[in-house]
Amino acid sequence: MFGFVSRRAAAALVLGLAAVTAPGLAAAQVFDLSPEQPGRPRAEKAEAIAASVPATFKLVEDGVLTVAIAPGQPPIATYATDARTVIGADPDLIQLIADLLGLKLKIVAVAWPDWPLGLASGKYDAVISNVGVTEERKQRFDFSTYRQGLHGFYVKSDSPITSLKEPKDIAGLRIITSSGTIQEKILLEWDRQNRALGLAPAELQYYDDEAAWNLAVQSGRADAMFSVNASLSYLAARAGNLKQVGTVSAGWPLTAETGITTRRGSGVADTFTAAVNELIADGRYAAVLARWNLTAEAVDRSRTNPPGLPKF
């Protein structure tokens, strides 16, 4: 997992980003934050995929796929305008999977630290909540990958900066990030490498929230911001005055992916993997990511229990 905030903070972020979206920003994207979600893609039951669920796998509730999600990071998962309904890219994707399995979907909103115990104890059938695949987690859980874990560099729309993808690109720049995060760790290592080569040092800046980040970039106090790509892509789409100029795997220098999480050895991970691959093939997977401005995080195919990030 690459960072969640509280329910109250999530609501504030949704409202705050709505306020940032000003008239006249032609590039701004309007997200549907209604509880009804009329534009949510749906699918018909896929008999072969539904039949692949092992006979030994027992649902928490007959005819219902019960899935835990930790809301708080739009556009991955957040609360709708009713402050009750969980919406976002992860809810959209798991709804499609429930459709393919011929099951009703029941989303259980949980706090991030609670999902491992709840899943292990059988309170829900699966978790889809931006959970990163790691070797340590694979000792207790199975994974069906569905999205890349990315961090993104964003600059103001008219910035002359066009590409920030490797250490040398950040030399001499003022970059906003969050203290104590993976993003900061990456930037510090890139800066260390640059200094060793005699390149100009980068200046890391820290602000309280993403709205303040955007203000600092727009006013010229900073050159770029670097954080969880999903969060910044949402800010960029809502504000309409930012552009992405590069992404870095959250596991840099390794590759990080997120996965639908199930109990280890339950046998249902292959079913979820097949379902994701079916949605990739028929285009509904791409439609979900495009709907929430997450196309950059697409995977070519889902895999069951691929190599995960090592334990440090």
C-alpha positions as CSV (number, residue, x, y, z in Angstrom):
1,M,0.0,0.0,0.0
2,F,1.3,3.4,-0.9
3,G,-0.5,5.8,1.5
4,F,-4.0,6.4,2.8
5,V,-5.6,9.2,4.7
6,S,-8.5,9.3,7.2
7,R,-12.2,9.5,6.2
8,R,-12.4,13.1,7.3
9,A,-9.2,14.0,5.4
10,A,-10.6,12.2,2.3
11,A,-13.8,14.2,2.4
12,A,-11.7,17.4,2.8
13,L,-9.6,16.4,-0.2
14,V,-12.6,15.9,-2.4
15,L,-14.1,19.2,-1.3
16,G,-10.8,21.0,-1.6
17,L,-10.1,19.7,-5.1
18,A,-13.6,20.8,-6.1
19,A,-12.7,24.3,-4.9
20,V,-9.5,24.3,-6.9
21,T,-11.4,23.6,-10.1
22,A,-12.0,27.1,-11.5
23,P,-14.1,28.2,-14.4
24,G,-12.1,28.6,-17.6
25,L,-9.7,25.7,-17.0
26,A,-10.5,23.9,-20.2
27,A,-8.4,20.9,-19.4
28,A,-10.1,20.3,-16.1
29,Q,-11.8,16.9,-15.8
30,V,-15.1,16.5,-13.9
31,F,-15.4,13.3,-11.9
32,D,-18.7,11.7,-11.0
33,L,-18.7,11.7,-7.2
34,S,-22.3,10.8,-6.9
35,P,-23.4,7.7,-4.9
36,E,-25.4,6.5,-7.9
37,Q,-22.4,6.2,-10.2
38,P,-24.5,5.9,-13.4
39,G,-21.3,5.7,-15.6
40,R,-19.8,2.8,-13.8
41,P,-19.0,0.0,-16.3
42,R,-20.8,-3.3,-15.7
43,A,-20.5,-6.8,-17.2
44,E,-22.5,-10.0,-17.7
45,K,-21.7,-13.2,-15.9
46,A,-18.8,-15.2,-17.5
47,E,-19.7,-18.9,-16.9
48,A,-16.2,-20.2,-17.3
49,I,-14.8,-17.7,-14.8
50,A,-17.6,-18.3,-12.3
51,A,-17.1,-22.0,-12.6
52,S,-13.4,-21.7,-11.8
53,V,-14.1,-20.8,-8.1
54,P,-12.9,-23.8,-6.1
55,A,-15.6,-25.8,-4.5
56,T,-13.7,-25.5,-1.2
57,F,-14.0,-21.7,-1.3
58,K,-16.9,-20.6,0.8
59,L,-18.2,-17.0,0.5
60,V,-18.8,-15.0,3.6
61,E,-22.4,-14.6,2.4
62,D,-24.1,-16.9,-0.2
63,G,-24.4,-15.2,-3.5
64,V,-22.4,-12.1,-2.4
65,L,-18.8,-11.1,-2.9
66,T,-17.8,-9.3,0.3
67,V,-14.8,-7.1,-0.3
68,A,-12.9,-4.8,2.0
69,I,-11.8,-1.3,0.8
70,A,-10.1,1.4,2.8
71,P,-11.5,4.7,1.4
72,G,-9.4,7.8,1.6
73,Q,-7.3,8.1,-1.5
74,P,-9.2,9.5,-4.5
75,P,-9.4,8.4,-7.3
76,I,-8.5,4.9,-6.1
77,A,-11.2,4.8,-3.4
78,T,-13.1,7.5,-1.6
79,Y,-16.5,8.5,-0.3
80,A,-19.2,9.8,-2.6
81,T,-21.0,13.1,-1.9
82,D,-23.3,11.3,0.5
83,A,-20.2,10.6,2.7
84,R,-21.3,6.9,2.8
85,T,-21.0,5.2,-0.5
86,V,-17.5,4.0,-1.5
87,I,-16.6,5.0,-5.1
88,G,-13.4,5.1,-7.2
89,A,-11.3,2.9,-9.5
90,D,-11.0,0.0,-7.1
91,P,-14.7,-0.2,-6.4
92,D,-15.4,0.0,-10.2
93,L,-13.0,-2.9,-10.9
94,I,-14.3,-5.2,-8.1
95,Q,-17.9,-4.5,-9.3
96,L,-17.0,-5.8,-12.7
97,I,-15.4,-8.9,-11.2
98,A,-18.5,-9.5,-9.1
99,D,-20.5,-9.2,-12.3
100,L,-18.3,-11.8,-14.1
101,L,-18.8,-14.2,-11.1
102,G,-22.5,-13.7,-11.1
103,L,-22.5,-12.3,-7.6
104,K,-23.8,-9.3,-5.8
105,L,-21.1,-7.0,-4.4
106,K,-20.9,-5.9,-0.8
107,I,-18.2,-3.4,0.0
108,V,-17.0,-3.2,3.6
109,A,-15.2,0.1,4.4
110,V,-12.3,-0.5,6.7
111,A,-9.4,1.3,8.2
112,W,-6.2,0.4,6.4
113,P,-4.5,-1.3,9.4
114,D,-7.5,-3.6,9.9
115,W,-7.6,-5.4,6.5
116,P,-5.0,-8.1,7.2
117,L,-6.7,-9.5,10.3
118,G,-10.1,-9.1,8.9
119,L,-9.2,-11.1,5.7
120,A,-7.3,-13.7,7.6
121,S,-10.2,-14.3,10.0
122,G,-12.7,-14.6,7.2
123,K,-14.7,-11.4,7.7
124,Y,-14.5,-10.7,3.9
125,D,-13.7,-12.7,0.8
126,A,-11.1,-10.4,-0.6
127,V,-9.5,-7.0,-0.3
128,I,-9.0,-4.5,-3.1
129,S,-7.4,-1.4,-1.7
130,N,-4.1,-0.5,-3.4
131,V,-2.3,-3.2,-1.6
132,G,1.2,-3.6,-2.8
133,V,2.6,-7.0,-3.6
134,T,5.5,-7.8,-1.3
135,E,7.3,-11.0,-0.4
136,E,6.4,-10.6,3.2
137,R,2.7,-10.3,2.5
138,K,2.8,-13.3,0.2
139,Q,3.6,-15.4,3.2
140,R,0.0,-14.8,4.4
141,F,-2.0,-13.8,1.3
142,D,-2.4,-14.5,-2.4
143,F,-2.4,-11.7,-5.0
144,S,-4.0,-11.1,-8.4
145,T,-2.3,-8.0,-9.8
146,Y,-4.3,-5.3,-11.4
147,R,-2.4,-2.0,-11.4
148,Q,1.1,-0.6,-11.3
149,G,2.2,1.2,-8.2
150,L,3.6,4.5,-9.5
151,H,4.8,7.8,-8.1
152,G,4.5,10.7,-10.5
153,F,6.3,14.0,-11.2
154,Y,3.9,16.9,-12.0
155,V,4.6,20.5,-13.1
156,K,2.4,23.4,-14.0
157,S,0.9,23.1,-17.5
158,D,3.1,25.8,-19.1
159,S,6.3,24.7,-17.5
160,P,9.3,24.2,-19.8
161,I,10.0,20.9,-18.0
162,T,8.9,18.0,-20.2
163,S,10.5,14.9,-18.6
164,L,11.5,13.9,-15.1
165,K,12.2,10.2,-15.2
166,E,15.8,9.5,-14.0
167,P,18.2,11.0,-11.4
168,K,20.0,13.5,-13.7
169,D,16.6,15.1,-14.6
170,I,16.1,16.5,-11.1
171,A,19.5,18.1,-10.8
172,G,19.1,21.7,-9.6
173,L,15.3,21.6,-9.3
174,R,13.0,22.5,-6.4
175,I,10.8,19.5,-5.8
176,I,7.9,19.1,-3.3
177,T,7.3,15.8,-1.6
178,S,6.3,14.3,1.7
179,S,8.7,13.7,4.6
180,G,9.3,10.1,5.6
181,T,7.8,8.5,2.5
182,I,9.1,6.2,-0.2
183,Q,9.0,9.2,-2.6
184,E,11.4,11.2,-0.4
185,K,13.7,8.2,-0.1
186,I,13.9,7.9,-3.9
187,L,14.6,11.6,-4.3
188,L,17.3,11.6,-1.7
189,E,19.0,8.7,-3.4
190,W,18.8,10.3,-6.8
191,D,20.2,13.5,-5.4
192,R,23.0,11.5,-3.7
193,Q,23.9,10.0,-7.1
194,N,23.8,13.4,-8.8
195,R,26.0,15.0,-6.2
196,A,28.5,12.2,-6.7
197,L,28.6,13.0,-10.4
198,G,29.1,16.7,-9.7
199,L,25.6,17.7,-10.8
200,A,23.7,20.5,-9.1
201,P,21.8,19.4,-5.9
202,A,18.1,19.3,-5.8
203,E,16.1,21.2,-3.2
204,L,13.3,19.2,-1.5
205,Q,10.4,21.2,-0.2
206,Y,7.6,20.1,2.2
207,Y,4.1,21.6,2.4
208,D,1.0,20.5,4.4
209,D,-1.3,19.3,1.6
210,E,-1.6,18.9,-2.1
211,A,-3.6,22.1,-2.6
212,A,-0.6,24.0,-1.0
213,W,1.7,22.0,-3.3
214,N,-0.2,23.1,-6.4
215,L,-0.2,26.7,-5.2
216,A,3.6,26.6,-4.7
217,V,4.1,25.1,-8.2
218,Q,1.8,27.6,-9.8
219,S,3.4,30.6,-8.1
220,G,6.9,29.5,-9.1
221,R,8.2,28.7,-5.5
222,A,8.7,25.1,-6.6
223,D,9.5,23.5,-10.0
224,A,7.7,20.1,-9.5
225,M,5.9,17.9,-7.1
226,F,6.5,14.2,-6.6
227,S,4.1,11.9,-4.9
228,V,1.7,9.0,-5.3
229,N,0.7,9.2,-9.0
230,A,-2.9,8.4,-8.4
231,S,-3.4,11.2,-6.0
232,L,-1.6,13.8,-8.2
233,S,-3.3,12.6,-11.3
234,Y,-6.6,13.3,-9.6
235,L,-5.4,16.7,-8.5
236,A,-4.2,17.5,-12.0
237,A,-7.4,16.4,-13.7
238,R,-9.5,18.4,-11.2
239,A,-7.4,21.5,-11.3
240,G,-6.6,21.5,-15.0
241,N,-3.3,23.5,-14.5
242,L,-0.8,20.6,-14.1
243,K,0.8,18.1,-16.3
244,Q,2.6,14.8,-15.6
245,V,6.2,14.7,-16.9
246,G,7.3,11.3,-15.6
247,T,6.5,8.3,-13.4
248,V,8.7,6.1,-11.2
249,S,7.8,2.7,-9.8
250,A,6.9,2.8,-6.1
251,G,9.5,0.0,-5.7
252,W,12.3,1.8,-7.5
253,P,14.7,0.4,-8.6
254,L,12.3,-2.6,-8.6
255,T,8.8,-2.8,-10.1
256,A,5.8,-2.5,-7.8
257,E,2.3,-3.8,-8.5
258,T,-0.9,-3.8,-6.5
259,G,-3.1,-6.8,-6.2
260,I,-6.5,-8.0,-5.2
261,T,-5.7,-9.8,-2.0
262,T,-7.2,-13.2,-0.8
263,R,-6.4,-15.7,1.9
264,R,-3.2,-17.7,1.2
265,G,-4.1,-21.1,-0.3
266,S,-7.8,-20.4,-0.7
267,G,-7.5,-21.2,-4.4
268,V,-9.5,-18.3,-5.5
269,A,-6.6,-16.0,-6.6
270,D,-6.5,-17.7,-10.1
271,T,-10.2,-16.9,-10.5
272,F,-9.6,-13.2,-9.8
273,T,-6.6,-13.2,-12.1
274,A,-8.6,-14.7,-14.9
275,A,-11.4,-12.1,-14.3
276,V,-9.0,-9.2,-14.5
277,N,-7.5,-10.6,-17.7
278,E,-11.0,-11.0,-19.2
279,L,-11.7,-7.3,-18.4
280,I,-8.3,-6.3,-19.9
281,A,-9.2,-8.2,-23.1
282,D,-12.7,-6.8,-23.5
283,G,-11.7,-3.1,-22.8
284,R,-13.7,-2.6,-19.6
285,Y,-10.4,-2.5,-17.5
286,A,-9.1,0.3,-19.7
287,A,-12.5,2.1,-19.3
288,V,-12.3,2.0,-15.5
289,L,-8.8,3.5,-15.5
290,A,-9.7,6.1,-18.0
291,R,-12.8,7.1,-16.0
292,W,-10.6,7.9,-13.0
293,N,-7.5,9.3,-14.9
294,L,-5.3,6.3,-14.0
295,T,-4.5,5.0,-17.5
296,A,-0.7,5.4,-16.8
297,E,-1.0,2.7,-14.1
298,A,-2.4,0.0,-16.4
299,V,-0.9,-3.5,-16.5
300,D,-0.7,-5.6,-19.7
301,R,-2.0,-8.7,-17.8
302,S,-2.9,-9.8,-14.4
303,R,-0.6,-12.4,-12.6
304,T,-1.1,-14.6,-9.6
305,N,1.6,-14.1,-7.0
306,P,4.3,-12.5,-9.1
307,P,7.6,-11.6,-7.5
308,G,6.9,-8.9,-4.8
309,L,9.0,-6.2,-3.3
310,P,11.6,-7.7,-0.9
311,K,11.5,-7.3,2.9
312,F,13.9,-4.5,3.9
